[in-house]
Amino acid sequence: MHDEAGHERDDQAVDVVERSMVKLRRGMSRQRLGKAAVREHNLPVDVQVLHVVDVIDEGPDHEGQEMSVGLVASRLGVDASRGSRIVAEAVKSGYVRRVASQEDGRRIHLELTPAGQAVVDATRRTRHEHFAKAMAGWTDEERAEFARLLSRFVRTYED
């Protein structure tokens, strides 16, 4: 009986998390916040390019790995050819540059240009403002606990 009730509560909690995540995704999609950052900071950035810039800013998954078109495509959930086209647009727009690998000069890795870093900074400011507004009535302890739990959730969700 205790197990059954425990599982039922767990299922209810998971349902609440699932529904909340759907609402959150709708409410703060990269596209929506990206457009807000572009508008608020008067940046001429296509949303797809913004996705690429965000991914490159996140950096590689582990030490020694370089940002490649394949890694960008994987993180964006698109195939390699689509990833290549989006990265090419980011390069053409002047936000990303292709650089010869330090490990193997035949390979190319991606890095942000100063203009790309400016886009990242503006987007982060906008996101920060939106998140701070959403948590305005929270105590410092509540913010810290939420940050800890959300970080834990994302880490285990990605594994």
N, C-alpha and C positions, 0 to 999 in steps of 0.2 A: 504494500500500500504506500509506504513512504517513497519507494522508487518510482511508482506510477505518478504520484503527486509531484515528485521532484522533476520527472521528465516532462510532465504537463507544464509546470512552471517554466522549465527551460525552453519548451516549445513556444510558449507565449512570449518569453523574452526574445527569442530568435525572431518571431513574427514581428515584434515591435521594432527590432533592429532592422529587419528587412524592409519594412514599410518606411521607416525613417530614412534609410539610405536611398530609397527610390525618390522620396520627396527632396532629400538633400541634393541628389544628382540633378533632378529637374530644376531645382532652385538655384544651383550654383554651378551649372555645367561650365566647363572651360570656355565654351562658346559664349555663354552669357557674361561671365566675369571677364573673359577676354575682350569682348566687345565693350564692356564698361571701361576697362583699362584703356583701350584704344581711344574711346570717345573722351574720357576724362583727361587723358594726357596727350590728346591730339596726335596719335601715332598712326602712320599709314601702314598697318599690318593686317594681312589676311589671317583669318582665324586658323587655317591649316598651318600657316607659317608660325603662328603663335604656339601651336602644339609642338612643333619641331624645336623651337627655341626653349620651351619649357623642358622638354626631354633632355636636350643637350645640357641645359643648366643643372639638371639633376645629377649629371655625371655618370660614369660607368658603375656597373654593379659591384665590382671588386677591384682591388689593387692590381695594377698592371694592365687592366683592360682599357681599351680606347673606345671613344664614341665613334661608332661606325654607322653607315646607312642601315645596315642590317639590325643593329641594336635599336636605332630610332624606330624602324618599321615594327620591330617586335613590341616595343613599349606602346606604340600607337595602335597595335592590333591590326596592322594592314600588311598586305603582301609586299615582297621586296621591290617590285616594280612601282607600286604606288608610293612606297616609302622613298624610293629614289626620286620620283617626280616631285614630291613635297619638299624633300631636302634641296633639290635643284632650285626650286622656287625660293626657298629661304636663302640660298647662296646668291641667286640673282637679285634678291631684294636687299642684299648687303648685310644681313643679320647673322649669317653663318659663313665660315670659310673652311675650305678643305685644306688640310695640312699633311705633308708627308709624315708617316709614322717614324717615331724615334727608334722603334724596334726593327722595323723592316721598311725601308724606303719605297718599296713597291706598293705598300698599303697606304691608304689614306684614312685619316681620322678627321673628325669634325670639331670645331670649336666656335664659340661665339665671337663676333666682332664687337667693338665698342658700341655700335648701334644695337646689336643684339642684346648686349648686357643692359643697355638703357631700357629696352622693351621689357626685359625680365624685371628690372628694378621697378618700373612703373606698374607692371602687372602685380608684383608682390605687394606694393603699397596699396593698390586697390583691394586685393584679397584681404590683406591685413585689416583694412578699414571695415570691410564687410564682416569679417569674423569678430573683430573687436566690438562692433555694434551688436552683433547677435549675442555676445556674452557680457554686455555692459552691466547687467544686474547681478553678475556672478561674483562670488568672493574669490580671492586669490587662490584659496585652497580648492575650490570647485574647478577653477580654470586648470590648475596644476593636475588635479585628478583626471579631468577630462582629457587633457593632453597625454597623460601617461596611458590611460586606457585606450584612447584612439590610436596612439602609436603602436601599442601592443596588438590591437586588433588588425591594423594594417600589415604589420610584420607577419602575423600568423596567417592572415588572409592571402598574402602573396606567396607564402611557402607552399 
